[in-house]
């Protein structure tokens, strides 16, 4: 059986006082999409009674991340660093009263300790098991399980090495911004080749997901990455995977959703509203 090998099943035990937690992923925050930023900040600024006791961001919070030094850079070739600093400020203010946990995605895997600190976030390894409400919930971005996407898996193996990351981060910020633009252009071209239809993209491998759940002693995998929000039964034993929604406030209909886990189970809470004419 083909599997995504990992021996990393870190545990996070929820404090006894938690009654609900929220999950989100794939916001792809960027300055050119202010509608998504505005919807996200409305969530962050909403009354505590309308939010969970903790927020878990399971990757791709940002469209791209080119190094933590963007938060202190003054002269760059784009408006993104100012936008990233605004995002960090919002998160830091939110984290003062609600813990925020972050797990890297395929777009923001270079987000490091300095940025985590600036955002007030606790970093998680991928995957992580959350022990909450008497059960074990397996959390992942999900990209490591998309085994059929062989081109991406090769790319992932390359850019996740310490050697590649040191080499990339050693380059001037302007050069890194240019590389990021080129990568985004290539990604958009790939999307256009499939008509921007996520259903044509490689999905999570069922056998690999079952293997992770069984070895983690968990029954539910919660992940993002695929942009296909749904719940999938994984056969005997009641195993399942729950896919988070991506965020796109310019889509028709617009998408923005939080997944809440509490005593009632898992519930999808839409945050997007139809655009006004």
Buried (B, 14 or more C-beta within 10 A) or exposed (E): EEBBEBEEBEEBEBEEEBEBBBBBBBBBBBBEBEBBBEBBBEBBEEEEEEBBBBBBBBBBBBBBBBBBBBBEBEEBEBEBBEBBBBBBBBBBEBBEEBBBBBBBBBBBBBBBEEBBBBBBBBBBBBBBBBEBBEEBBBBBBBBBBBBEBEEBBEEBEEEBEEEEBEEBBEBEBEEBBBEBEEBBEEBEEEBEEEEEEEEEBBBBBBBBBBBBBEBBEBBBBBBBBBBBBEEBEBEEEEBBBBBBBBBBBEEEEBBBBBBBBBEEEBEEBEBBEEEEE
